[in-house]
Amino acid sequence: MRQIIFKNLTSPDRRKKIIVNNELFEKSGVRTSISRHLICLVRKVNPQEKIIQPVPYLYILKECNHQKQLERFIFRFKGSIYTISGDNLYLITFLHSLKIHMNVLNRQPFGAKTNQ
């Protein structure tokens, strides 16, 4: 089974764009959920103004729970860039996010022996 949801939310008047992709699938007894987000904000700036540019950051988390047989991975990157279009200066702020969750469907206690 595979389920994919894709959303593209664009707001030209607010200069905002959000792209979301969610995916859920099962393979070899493991259910995996993958979620990707991209958020962009565009702001026109005056070159004479002093503008504080947001500080970029990178966040990574990997978590394993052997007793519940779950694994989780989260990645976030936030940053900003300046760009020029015609005679206008723009500040583009963006956030990328990736979340992966995996869990075993046929759970056995960790360390339990199987009958063979």
C-alpha positions as CSV (number, residue, x, y, z in Angstrom):
1,M,0.0,0.0,0.0
2,R,1.3,3.5,-0.9
3,Q,-0.4,6.8,-0.2
4,I,0.9,10.1,-1.5
5,I,-0.5,13.5,-0.7
6,F,0.9,16.6,-2.4
7,K,-0.1,20.2,-1.6
8,N,1.0,23.4,-3.3
9,L,-0.2,26.5,-1.5
10,T,0.8,29.7,-3.3
11,S,-0.2,33.2,-2.2
12,P,1.1,35.8,-4.8
13,D,-0.3,38.7,-2.9
14,R,1.4,37.7,0.3
15,R,4.5,36.5,-1.6
16,K,4.4,33.1,0.2
17,K,4.7,29.6,-1.1
18,I,4.2,26.3,0.8
19,I,4.9,22.9,-0.8
20,V,4.0,19.8,1.2
21,N,4.5,16.2,0.2
22,N,3.4,13.3,2.5
23,E,4.0,9.7,1.7
24,L,2.9,6.6,3.6
25,F,3.8,3.1,2.6
26,E,4.4,-0.4,4.0
27,K,7.2,-2.8,2.9
28,S,8.5,-5.9,4.5
29,G,6.5,-5.4,7.7
30,V,7.7,-1.9,8.2
31,R,5.4,1.2,7.9
32,T,7.2,4.3,6.8
33,S,5.9,7.8,6.8
34,I,7.8,10.6,5.0
35,S,6.8,14.2,5.2
36,R,8.6,17.0,3.3
37,H,7.9,20.7,3.6
38,L,9.2,23.8,1.8
39,I,8.1,27.2,2.9
40,C,9.3,30.4,1.1
41,L,8.6,34.0,2.1
42,V,9.6,36.8,-0.3
43,R,9.9,40.4,1.1
44,K,10.8,43.5,-0.8
45,V,13.4,45.5,1.0
46,N,14.8,49.0,0.7
47,P,18.6,48.9,0.1
48,Q,19.1,52.0,2.3
49,E,17.4,50.3,5.3
50,K,19.5,48.2,7.7
51,I,17.9,44.8,7.7
52,I,18.8,42.0,10.1
53,Q,19.1,38.8,8.1
54,P,17.8,35.8,10.0
55,V,20.6,33.5,11.2
56,P,20.6,30.2,9.3
57,Y,20.4,27.0,11.3
58,L,20.5,23.3,10.7
59,Y,18.7,20.8,13.0
60,I,19.0,17.0,12.8
61,L,17.5,14.5,15.1
62,K,17.7,10.7,14.9
63,E,15.9,8.6,17.5
64,C,15.7,4.9,17.9
65,N,13.4,3.0,20.3
66,H,14.2,-0.7,20.2
67,Q,11.5,-1.7,22.7
68,K,8.7,-0.1,20.7
69,Q,10.6,-0.8,17.4
70,L,10.3,2.8,16.2
71,E,12.8,4.9,14.4
72,R,12.5,8.6,13.7
73,F,14.6,11.1,11.7
74,I,14.0,14.8,11.5
75,F,16.0,17.3,9.4
76,R,15.3,21.1,9.3
77,F,17.2,23.8,7.5
78,K,16.3,27.4,7.7
79,G,18.1,30.2,5.8
80,S,17.7,33.4,3.7
81,I,19.2,35.0,0.7
82,Y,19.0,38.3,-1.1
83,T,18.2,38.6,-4.7
84,I,17.8,41.4,-7.2
85,S,15.0,41.5,-9.8
86,G,15.0,44.6,-12.1
87,D,15.7,47.5,-9.7
88,N,14.2,45.8,-6.7
89,L,16.0,44.0,-3.8
90,Y,14.2,41.1,-2.2
91,L,14.9,39.0,0.9
92,I,13.8,35.3,0.5
93,T,13.5,33.4,3.7
94,F,13.0,29.6,3.4
95,L,12.5,26.5,5.6
96,H,13.1,22.9,4.4
97,S,11.8,20.1,6.6
98,L,12.1,16.3,6.2
99,K,10.5,13.9,8.7
100,I,10.8,10.1,8.5
101,H,9.0,7.8,10.9
102,M,9.4,4.0,10.7
103,N,7.8,1.3,12.8
104,V,7.5,-2.4,12.7
105,L,4.0,-3.8,12.2
106,N,4.5,-7.3,13.6
107,R,6.1,-6.4,16.9
108,Q,8.0,-8.9,19.0
109,P,9.7,-7.8,22.2
110,F,13.3,-6.7,21.7
111,G,15.6,-9.6,22.3
112,A,12.8,-12.2,22.3
113,K,13.7,-15.5,20.6
114,T,11.5,-16.9,17.8
115,N,10.6,-20.5,17.5
116,Q,12.6,-22.1,14.8
